[in-house]
Amino acid sequence: MFRRLPLQFGGIDFSIMAAILALNFFMEVLRKILINIIY
């Protein structure tokens, strides 16, 4: 699921990217749940 990141990424940058990926994943799941509820 996760692509290998270059070594120049620091802990802060990696944490931000991980948070963004988690947020996108959560939004996708939430959208599917809402679609299942509405339809």
mmJSON file of the N, C-alpha and C atoms, coordinates in Angstrom:
{"data_MODEL":{"atom_site":{
"group_PDB":["ATOM","ATOM","ATOM","ATOM","ATOM","ATOM","ATOM","ATOM","ATOM","ATOM","ATOM","ATOM","ATOM","ATOM","ATOM","ATOM","ATOM","ATOM","ATOM","ATOM","ATOM","ATOM","ATOM","ATOM","ATOM","ATOM","ATOM","ATOM","ATOM","ATOM","ATOM","ATOM","ATOM","ATOM","ATOM","ATOM","ATOM","ATOM","ATOM","ATOM","ATOM","ATOM","ATOM","ATOM","ATOM","ATOM","ATOM","ATOM","ATOM","ATOM","ATOM","ATOM","ATOM","ATOM","ATOM","ATOM","ATOM","ATOM","ATOM","ATOM","ATOM","ATOM","ATOM","ATOM","ATOM","ATOM","ATOM","ATOM","ATOM","ATOM","ATOM","ATOM","ATOM","ATOM","ATOM","ATOM","ATOM","ATOM","ATOM","ATOM","ATOM","ATOM","ATOM","ATOM","ATOM","ATOM","ATOM","ATOM","ATOM","ATOM","ATOM","ATOM","ATOM","ATOM","ATOM","ATOM","ATOM","ATOM","ATOM","ATOM","ATOM","ATOM","ATOM","ATOM","ATOM","ATOM","ATOM","ATOM","ATOM","ATOM","ATOM","ATOM","ATOM","ATOM","ATOM","ATOM","ATOM"],
"id":[1,2,3,4,5,6,7,8,9,10,11,12,13,14,15,16,17,18,19,20,21,22,23,24,25,26,27,28,29,30,31,32,33,34,35,36,37,38,39,40,41,42,43,44,45,46,47,48,49,50,51,52,53,54,55,56,57,58,59,60,61,62,63,64,65,66,67,68,69,70,71,72,73,74,75,76,77,78,79,80,81,82,83,84,85,86,87,88,89,90,91,92,93,94,95,96,97,98,99,100,101,102,103,104,105,106,107,108,109,110,111,112,113,114,115,116,117],
"type_symbol":["N","C","C","N","C","C","N","C","C","N","C","C","N","C","C","N","C","C","N","C","C","N","C","C","N","C","C","N","C","C","N","C","C","N","C","C","N","C","C","N","C","C","N","C","C","N","C","C","N","C","C","N","C","C","N","C","C","N","C","C","N","C","C","N","C","C","N","C","C","N","C","C","N","C","C","N","C","C","N","C","C","N","C","C","N","C","C","N","C","C","N","C","C","N","C","C","N","C","C","N","C","C","N","C","C","N","C","C","N","C","C","N","C","C","N","C","C"],
"label_atom_id":["N","CA","C","N","CA","C","N","CA","C","N","CA","C","N","CA","C","N","CA","C","N","CA","C","N","CA","C","N","CA","C","N","CA","C","N","CA","C","N","CA","C","N","CA","C","N","CA","C","N","CA","C","N","CA","C","N","CA","C","N","CA","C","N","CA","C","N","CA","C","N","CA","C","N","CA","C","N","CA","C","N","CA","C","N","CA","C","N","CA","C","N","CA","C","N","CA","C","N","CA","C","N","CA","C","N","CA","C","N","CA","C","N","CA","C","N","CA","C","N","CA","C","N","CA","C","N","CA","C","N","CA","C","N","CA","C"],
"label_alt_id":[null,null,null,null,null,null,null,null,null,null,null,null,null,null,null,null,null,null,null,null,null,null,null,null,null,null,null,null,null,null,null,null,null,null,null,null,null,null,null,null,null,null,null,null,null,null,null,null,null,null,null,null,null,null,null,null,null,null,null,null,null,null,null,null,null,null,null,null,null,null,null,null,null,null,null,null,null,null,null,null,null,null,null,null,null,null,null,null,null,null,null,null,null,null,null,null,null,null,null,null,null,null,null,null,null,null,null,null,null,null,null,null,null,null,null,null,null],
"label_comp_id":["MET","MET","MET","PHE","PHE","PHE","ARG","ARG","ARG","ARG","ARG","ARG","LEU","LEU","LEU","PRO","PRO","PRO","LEU","LEU","LEU","GLN","GLN","GLN","PHE","PHE","PHE","GLY","GLY","GLY","GLY","GLY","GLY","ILE","ILE","ILE","ASP","ASP","ASP","PHE","PHE","PHE","SER","SER","SER","ILE","ILE","ILE","MET","MET","MET","ALA","ALA","ALA","ALA","ALA","ALA","ILE","ILE","ILE","LEU","LEU","LEU","ALA","ALA","ALA","LEU","LEU","LEU","ASN","ASN","ASN","PHE","PHE","PHE","PHE","PHE","PHE","MET","MET","MET","GLU","GLU","GLU","VAL","VAL","VAL","LEU","LEU","LEU","ARG","ARG","ARG","LYS","LYS","LYS","ILE","ILE","ILE","LEU","LEU","LEU","ILE","ILE","ILE","ASN","ASN","ASN","ILE","ILE","ILE","ILE","ILE","ILE","TYR","TYR","TYR"],
"label_asym_id":["A","A","A","A","A","A","A","A","A","A","A","A","A","A","A","A","A","A","A","A","A","A","A","A","A","A","A","A","A","A","A","A","A","A","A","A","A","A","A","A","A","A","A","A","A","A","A","A","A","A","A","A","A","A","A","A","A","A","A","A","A","A","A","A","A","A","A","A","A","A","A","A","A","A","A","A","A","A","A","A","A","A","A","A","A","A","A","A","A","A","A","A","A","A","A","A","A","A","A","A","A","A","A","A","A","A","A","A","A","A","A","A","A","A","A","A","A"],
"label_entity_id":["1","1","1","1","1","1","1","1","1","1","1","1","1","1","1","1","1","1","1","1","1","1","1","1","1","1","1","1","1","1","1","1","1","1","1","1","1","1","1","1","1","1","1","1","1","1","1","1","1","1","1","1","1","1","1","1","1","1","1","1","1","1","1","1","1","1","1","1","1","1","1","1","1","1","1","1","1","1","1","1","1","1","1","1","1","1","1","1","1","1","1","1","1","1","1","1","1","1","1","1","1","1","1","1","1","1","1","1","1","1","1","1","1","1","1","1","1"],
"label_seq_id":[1,1,1,2,2,2,3,3,3,4,4,4,5,5,5,6,6,6,7,7,7,8,8,8,9,9,9,10,10,10,11,11,11,12,12,12,13,13,13,14,14,14,15,15,15,16,16,16,17,17,17,18,18,18,19,19,19,20,20,20,21,21,21,22,22,22,23,23,23,24,24,24,25,25,25,26,26,26,27,27,27,28,28,28,29,29,29,30,30,30,31,31,31,32,32,32,33,33,33,34,34,34,35,35,35,36,36,36,37,37,37,38,38,38,39,39,39],
"pdbx_PDB_ins_code":[null,null,null,null,null,null,null,null,null,null,null,null,null,null,null,null,null,null,null,null,null,null,null,null,null,null,null,null,null,null,null,null,null,null,null,null,null,null,null,null,null,null,null,null,null,null,null,null,null,null,null,null,null,null,null,null,null,null,null,null,null,null,null,null,null,null,null,null,null,null,null,null,null,null,null,null,null,null,null,null,null,null,null,null,null,null,null,null,null,null,null,null,null,null,null,null,null,null,null,null,null,null,null,null,null,null,null,null,null,null,null,null,null,null,null,null,null],
"Cartn_x":[0.836,0.0,0.876,1.863,2.735,3.9,4.162,5.338,6.568,7.708,8.946,9.304,9.607,9.929,11.434,11.89,13.322,13.824,15.129,15.697,15.733,15.578,15.679,14.443,13.387,12.2,12.502,12.228,12.463,11.256,11.36,10.26,9.023,9.2,8.053,7.351,8.124,7.52,6.792,7.419,6.791,5.498,5.504,4.298,3.175,3.525,2.508,1.952,2.834,2.374,1.512,1.914,1.135,-0.243,-0.291,-1.571,-2.469,-1.879,-2.663,-3.2,-2.355,-2.807,-3.926,-3.776,-4.804,-6.105,-5.996,-7.19,-7.899,-7.126,-7.728,-8.428,-7.776,-8.367,-9.663,-9.643,-10.829,-11.963,-11.644,-12.673,-13.292,-12.464,-12.992,-13.951,-13.552,-14.412,-15.704,-15.592,-16.779,-17.724,-17.157,-17.993,-18.738,-18.047,-18.702,-19.809,-19.561,-20.589,-21.801,-21.563,-22.68,-23.46,-22.761,-23.451,-24.311,-23.774,-24.551,-25.77,-25.659,-26.799,-27.857,-27.394,-28.339,-29.074,-28.318,-28.954,-29.327],
"Cartn_y":[-1.194,0.0,1.251,1.259,2.429,2.281,3.322,3.32,3.654,3.127,3.415,4.879,5.547,6.968,7.157,8.199,8.491,8.807,8.626,8.817,10.28,11.218,12.623,13.081,12.272,12.65,12.531,13.595,13.578,13.038,12.943,12.417,13.282,14.606,15.513,15.378,15.379,15.264,13.929,12.855,11.536,11.505,12.145,12.167,12.913,14.029,14.806,13.985,13.329,12.52,11.367,10.73,9.616,10.107,11.296,11.848,12.144,12.676,12.981,11.693,10.657,9.382,8.795,8.874,8.335,9.115,10.44,11.271,10.929,10.767,10.419,9.066,8.092,6.764,6.849,7.645,7.8,8.441,9.443,10.114,9.153,8.292,7.317,6.355,5.859,4.928,5.622,6.866,7.608,7.826,8.139,8.36,7.082,5.933,4.669,4.357,4.639,4.384,5.278,6.558,7.473,7.041,6.602,6.151,4.934,4.012,2.819,3.193,4.211,4.624,5.331,6.218,7.005,6.124,5.272,4.458,3.089],
"Cartn_z":[0.0,0.0,0.0,0.895,0.974,0.012,-0.75,-1.624,-0.798,-1.242,-0.518,-0.721,0.392,0.326,0.276,-0.414,-0.438,0.963,1.174,2.508,2.91,1.946,2.343,3.118,3.092,3.86,5.343,6.08,7.525,8.259,9.574,10.376,10.262,10.256,10.204,8.851,7.765,6.435,6.302,6.809,6.712,7.528,8.703,9.536,8.824,8.176,7.455,6.296,5.547,4.415,4.906,6.006,6.551,6.992,7.601,8.043,6.844,5.769,4.569,3.954,3.88,3.322,4.179,5.496,6.386,6.217,6.072,5.907,4.599,3.516,2.228,2.316,2.989,3.133,3.937,5.03,5.871,5.083,4.262,3.476,2.467,1.856,0.897,1.594,2.773,3.509,3.916,4.399,4.827,3.647,2.467,1.282,0.913,0.963,0.621,1.614,2.895,3.908,3.657,3.355,3.099,1.865,0.821,-0.394,-0.074,0.74,1.095,1.923,2.755,3.585,2.736,1.834,1.04,0.035,-0.674,-1.715,-1.173],
"occupancy":[1.0,1.0,1.0,1.0,1.0,1.0,1.0,1.0,1.0,1.0,1.0,1.0,1.0,1.0,1.0,1.0,1.0,1.0,1.0,1.0,1.0,1.0,1.0,1.0,1.0,1.0,1.0,1.0,1.0,1.0,1.0,1.0,1.0,1.0,1.0,1.0,1.0,1.0,1.0,1.0,1.0,1.0,1.0,1.0,1.0,1.0,1.0,1.0,1.0,1.0,1.0,1.0,1.0,1.0,1.0,1.0,1.0,1.0,1.0,1.0,1.0,1.0,1.0,1.0,1.0,1.0,1.0,1.0,1.0,1.0,1.0,1.0,1.0,1.0,1.0,1.0,1.0,1.0,1.0,1.0,1.0,1.0,1.0,1.0,1.0,1.0,1.0,1.0,1.0,1.0,1.0,1.0,1.0,1.0,1.0,1.0,1.0,1.0,1.0,1.0,1.0,1.0,1.0,1.0,1.0,1.0,1.0,1.0,1.0,1.0,1.0,1.0,1.0,1.0,1.0,1.0,1.0],
"B_iso_or_equiv":[0.0,0.0,0.0,0.0,0.0,0.0,0.0,0.0,0.0,0.0,0.0,0.0,0.0,0.0,0.0,0.0,0.0,0.0,0.0,0.0,0.0,0.0,0.0,0.0,0.0,0.0,0.0,0.0,0.0,0.0,0.0,0.0,0.0,0.0,0.0,0.0,0.0,0.0,0.0,0.0,0.0,0.0,0.0,0.0,0.0,0.0,0.0,0.0,0.0,0.0,0.0,0.0,0.0,0.0,0.0,0.0,0.0,0.0,0.0,0.0,0.0,0.0,0.0,0.0,0.0,0.0,0.0,0.0,0.0,0.0,0.0,0.0,0.0,0.0,0.0,0.0,0.0,0.0,0.0,0.0,0.0,0.0,0.0,0.0,0.0,0.0,0.0,0.0,0.0,0.0,0.0,0.0,0.0,0.0,0.0,0.0,0.0,0.0,0.0,0.0,0.0,0.0,0.0,0.0,0.0,0.0,0.0,0.0,0.0,0.0,0.0,0.0,0.0,0.0,0.0,0.0,0.0],
"pdbx_formal_charge":[null,null,null,null,null,null,null,null,null,null,null,null,null,null,null,null,null,null,null,null,null,null,null,null,null,null,null,null,null,null,null,null,null,null,null,null,null,null,null,null,null,null,null,null,null,null,null,null,null,null,null,null,null,null,null,null,null,null,null,null,null,null,null,null,null,null,null,null,null,null,null,null,null,null,null,null,null,null,null,null,null,null,null,null,null,null,null,null,null,null,null,null,null,null,null,null,null,null,null,null,null,null,null,null,null,null,null,null,null,null,null,null,null,null,null,null,null],
"auth_seq_id":[1,1,1,2,2,2,3,3,3,4,4,4,5,5,5,6,6,6,7,7,7,8,8,8,9,9,9,10,10,10,11,11,11,12,12,12,13,13,13,14,14,14,15,15,15,16,16,16,17,17,17,18,18,18,19,19,19,20,20,20,21,21,21,22,22,22,23,23,23,24,24,24,25,25,25,26,26,26,27,27,27,28,28,28,29,29,29,30,30,30,31,31,31,32,32,32,33,33,33,34,34,34,35,35,35,36,36,36,37,37,37,38,38,38,39,39,39],
"auth_comp_id":["MET","MET","MET","PHE","PHE","PHE","ARG","ARG","ARG","ARG","ARG","ARG","LEU","LEU","LEU","PRO","PRO","PRO","LEU","LEU","LEU","GLN","GLN","GLN","PHE","PHE","PHE","GLY","GLY","GLY","GLY","GLY","GLY","ILE","ILE","ILE","ASP","ASP","ASP","PHE","PHE","PHE","SER","SER","SER","ILE","ILE","ILE","MET","MET","MET","ALA","ALA","ALA","ALA","ALA","ALA","ILE","ILE","ILE","LEU","LEU","LEU","ALA","ALA","ALA","LEU","LEU","LEU","ASN","ASN","ASN","PHE","PHE","PHE","PHE","PHE","PHE","MET","MET","MET","GLU","GLU","GLU","VAL","VAL","VAL","LEU","LEU","LEU","ARG","ARG","ARG","LYS","LYS","LYS","ILE","ILE","ILE","LEU","LEU","LEU","ILE","ILE","ILE","ASN","ASN","ASN","ILE","ILE","ILE","ILE","ILE","ILE","TYR","TYR","TYR"],
"auth_asym_id":["A","A","A","A","A","A","A","A","A","A","A","A","A","A","A","A","A","A","A","A","A","A","A","A","A","A","A","A","A","A","A","A","A","A","A","A","A","A","A","A","A","A","A","A","A","A","A","A","A","A","A","A","A","A","A","A","A","A","A","A","A","A","A","A","A","A","A","A","A","A","A","A","A","A","A","A","A","A","A","A","A","A","A","A","A","A","A","A","A","A","A","A","A","A","A","A","A","A","A","A","A","A","A","A","A","A","A","A","A","A","A","A","A","A","A","A","A"],
"auth_atom_id":["N","CA","C","N","CA","C","N","CA","C","N","CA","C","N","CA","C","N","CA","C","N","CA","C","N","CA","C","N","CA","C","N","CA","C","N","CA","C","N","CA","C","N","CA","C","N","CA","C","N","CA","C","N","CA","C","N","CA","C","N","CA","C","N","CA","C","N","CA","C","N","CA","C","N","CA","C","N","CA","C","N","CA","C","N","CA","C","N","CA","C","N","CA","C","N","CA","C","N","CA","C","N","CA","C","N","CA","C","N","CA","C","N","CA","C","N","CA","C","N","CA","C","N","CA","C","N","CA","C","N","CA","C","N","CA","C"],
"pdbx_PDB_model_num":[1,1,1,1,1,1,1,1,1,1,1,1,1,1,1,1,1,1,1,1,1,1,1,1,1,1,1,1,1,1,1,1,1,1,1,1,1,1,1,1,1,1,1,1,1,1,1,1,1,1,1,1,1,1,1,1,1,1,1,1,1,1,1,1,1,1,1,1,1,1,1,1,1,1,1,1,1,1,1,1,1,1,1,1,1,1,1,1,1,1,1,1,1,1,1,1,1,1,1,1,1,1,1,1,1,1,1,1,1,1,1,1,1,1,1,1,1]
}}}
